[in-house]
């Protein structure tokens, strides 16, 4: 009987701690990112990691392929 009481108390403490931490967690603003936003972030990251690498050349290739897609 004592084991059931101990297990019950432990479960109540765990559930209470989970609820409290969930309520105290800072809420992040959920914004929907567009494809253009993600591409801009990837481009910035590529420039930061490889300033003189392939990312510098991919700007013109990306612009050309993007323009071709719009004309079709």
QUIVENNOR-V87026 format. One record per residue. N is the residue number from 1. RES is the residue in three letters. D_FIRST is the distance of its C-alpha to the first C-alpha in Angstrom with 2 decimals. Layout:
n->{N N}
res->{RES RES}
d_first->{D_FIRST D_FIRST}
This chain:
n->{1 2 3 4 5 6 7 8 9 10 11 12 13 14 15 16 17 18 19 20 21 22 23 24 25 26 27 28 29 30 31 32 33 34 35 36 37 38 39 40 41 42 43 44 45 46 47 48 49 50 51 52 53 54 55 56 57 58 59 60 61 62 63 64 65 66 67 68 69 70 71 72}
res->{UNK UNK UNK UNK UNK UNK UNK UNK UNK UNK UNK UNK UNK UNK UNK UNK UNK UNK UNK UNK UNK UNK UNK UNK UNK UNK UNK UNK UNK UNK UNK UNK UNK UNK UNK UNK UNK UNK UNK UNK UNK UNK UNK UNK UNK UNK UNK UNK UNK UNK UNK UNK UNK UNK UNK UNK UNK UNK UNK UNK UNK UNK UNK UNK UNK UNK UNK UNK UNK UNK UNK UNK}
d_first->{0.00 3.78 5.41 5.34 6.60 8.87 10.17 10.88 12.68 14.56 15.67 16.88 18.76 20.33 21.47 22.82 24.68 26.12 27.38 28.88 30.66 31.99 33.38 34.92 36.56 40.32 41.68 44.48 47.37 47.47 51.12 52.54 54.80 57.94 59.39 62.10 59.57 57.82 61.18 62.26 59.13 59.69 63.33 62.51 60.04 62.62 65.28 63.03 62.15 65.56 68.25 71.13 69.41 69.26 67.74 71.12 72.86 70.31 71.28 74.58 73.20 70.42 72.93 75.29 72.63 71.27 74.78 75.43 72.32 73.49 76.96 75.77}
